[in-house]
Amino acid sequence: MHKVIVYGAGGHGKVVGDILLARKDPSFAGFVDDRAELQGSTILGYPVFGDGDWLQREASKMRVAVALGVGDNFARQRLVEKCLAWGTELATLVHPTASVSGSARLGPGTVVMAQVAINPDAKIGSGVIVNTGAIVEHDVVIGDYAHVAPNAAMGGASSLGDYSFLGLNAAVRQCVIIGSQSIIGAGAVVVRDIPDHVVAFGVPALVQRRIEKRESRQ
């Protein structure tokens, strides 16, 4: 026996669940969410069974894979630690309309949304979100628990660091490096390297302020 549960029943969780529906995955069973007001509800026609405690009990009885339906990068990482400690597997999901090169590498728990293009030798870490319509060109490196927002584009051999966020419709020039735990605003055009722990936006993207470093485990 095997089932797939989406952890997170909010907006992002719906999109992750929709990947499973598009794949016609018969192991998709439903959702869990730690918010009490969502438990017992129905999302996309599937039940929200309960919270993490429910999932932990279920994982003790049968094989369970968790699809990560949480948008916050740090919350997603903490969720992975809990789920692995409970004995669940991590589901790596690719929407059937996405184009992923056979030489690209996707880490465990990564989700690739509809209409995404991931080109040869791209390396994408664990728990990454590559959101709707994003373009990840050849030889791009994306760190663990990063998020490439809808319609963002990364030129060849560019990189996005661990826990960083590349905003809606942002573009990164080839070979440009964005550090870890940084935020690139919507519509930005990144033409030079961006350091760790900053917010940058504009055309061209400029560092606007520093942000406090966050520990990966909180």
Secondary structure, 3 states (H helix, E strand, C coil): CEEEEEECCCHHHHHHHHHHHHCCCCCEEEEECCCCCCCCCEECCEEECCCHHHHHHHHHHCEEEEEECCCCHHHHHHHHHHHHHCCCEECCEECCCCEECCCCEECCCCEECCCCEECCCCEECCCCEECCCCEECCCCEECCCCEECCCCEECCCCEECCCCEECCCCEECCCCEECCCCEECCCCEECCCECCCEEEECCCCEEEEECCCCCCCC
